[in-house]
Structure formats: C-alpha cells, structure tokens
Amino acid sequence: MAGGLAAAGGGAALLLKLRPGLLKGYQAKRIFAVLDPENPALADIAYQQNKGAMAIGTGGLTGTGLWGEHVFVPNSWNDFIFSYLANAMGFVGAVTVLLLLLGISVRILLAALQSTDALGRYLCVGIFAALFWQCIINLGMNLQVLPVIGVTLPFFSAGGSSVVMVYLCVGLVLAVSRKNRRKKLAVPIELEQV
C-alpha cells in the first residue's frame, strides 16, 4: 500500500511539473510542501502543518492539559483542532477522539443495515462515506500526509457551513433509524374470520 501511495504521489508531482497551469500556484505549493516539507522555499506554506505535527508530537501520553501551555498552531479551532486536542489531551485524548468518530461511523452503518428501504440505506451509506473521508482527509492534513485543503474534523472543528451540514446529516440518519424502529414496532392487525 505504501508503494502505491508513493507512486501516486510521484505521479502527481510529475504531472504538476509537466502541466504547471493545472493548479493555481498556492495549490501546487501545498502539494509540494507535503512531498518536501524541509524545502525552505515552501516554509511559509508548510508552517501550519509543521506546527500541527509538532503539537501532536509534544502531547505525550496524557497531554499538557486543556488550559496548560500549548504549541501555537494558527487557527487551531478550524482544520487543526485534532493537533490541538492531541497536544492538550495527549495520546489518550487523540485515541478517544478517534474512537468517538469511529463509533459514530459504525452507528451510521448500522442504521443503513437496519433500514428497510433503499433510500434510507443509500442516505446512511452516503453520509457515512462523507463523514469518514472528511475525517481521513483532516487527519491526513494534521499528520502532514495530505496537503491542507480546508476540510474540517466533523463534530470538533468550528466552522459555519460544515457544522450545519454535519448536524443535518446526523438528523437524516436519526430519521432513517426512527422510521425503521417504527416499522418494527408496528404490528399488523389481523381480523378474525367469523
């Protein structure tokens, strides 16, 4: 798998070198900053990711505490909330956050499996996929594996439209789950034949 990711990254870098107008300048710099984080020419682009990785690394096992000394990460309440939480609550807190997100994702999939109609299943699976990939992309940005593209961590990051959409999606999943529960409780009334 690592070889495939390396090949994809190398292919993307080659494509960007051969077709420089494919992306805007700052977008290409963000990709190159992930591929070569030590490049001094890209230091301003990689600054937030470097600080985020430093914050995750200095959290230790139990962290520095929510109100203690923290590594400064610019705009940590948005895209880099995971690095702040890992710094403040350490490895234990980071694993807790990941387990909470995993639990929510599994519950959404269970709602999809229990759905009696196709629309409910498709809604739940689509919402699961959106939230799952949003988590993967955000964690990849925090761990300097993916470029910063402005994807928030569901249920944790501050952000207007992202927070509204996450809670609307949760409402849809709850509606599907409630509908399925009602169908299970509804017992058909059979008329006695005389």
Secondary structure, DSSP 8 states (H G I E B T S, - for coil): -HHHHHHHHHHHHHHHHH-GGGS-HHHHHHHHHHH-TT-GGGHHHHHHHHHHHHHHHHTTTT-S-TTS-----TTTTTTTHHHHHHHHHHHHHHHHHHHHHHHHHHHHHHHHHH-SSHHHHHHHHHHHHHHHHHHHHHHHHHTTSS-------TTTS--HHHHHHHHHHHHHHHHHHHHHHHHHH---------
